[in-house]
Amino acid sequence: MHIDREDMLELTRRMTVSRNCFSRIAGAYMDEEGFIDGTFNTHFLKLSGSEKEKNLNIAKTVPYSNTNVNLKNYRLDQGARKPGSIMQLLEALRQCELKNDALLYSLYEYIGERYQPGYPYAVYLFFGSYDVPTKGKDKENQWESEEVYQFLIGTISP
């Protein structure tokens, strides 16, 4: 998979309440030792306007962060994609559009086992998709899509 500047720009253009392309948000509240205190999983459009804005601000931290400078093209060896790997889990979560609570719980446990900062934190996951419109020779948008992107954004926040 290749992430380029145009893809990131298109993604960030859609991170407003009016142009939002997220369909689902899920997450967990973790204690300082990495144990799950509570979880949530809901359709993004069911959130109130202020909740959408608050959660979009959390999601925006990923493409707008300084670490995004390094977000070009990470090569993963075959071991990272083997059965039972974190990449397999993330891919399954993307394919089910965050609708499988058992997979989500597995991710929260995975994170909790490996990340214990000594203070409570939250894990947020966003699922989104958007169509890249086909443009005709006259540069006008057509009604069909050139490609559909489905993606996950995840954050760990205090």
Beta strands, then each sheet from edge to edge (+ up, - down):
strand 1: 22-30
strand 2: 36-43
strand 3: 121-135
strand 4: 141-157
sheet 1: 2+ 1- 3+ 4-
end
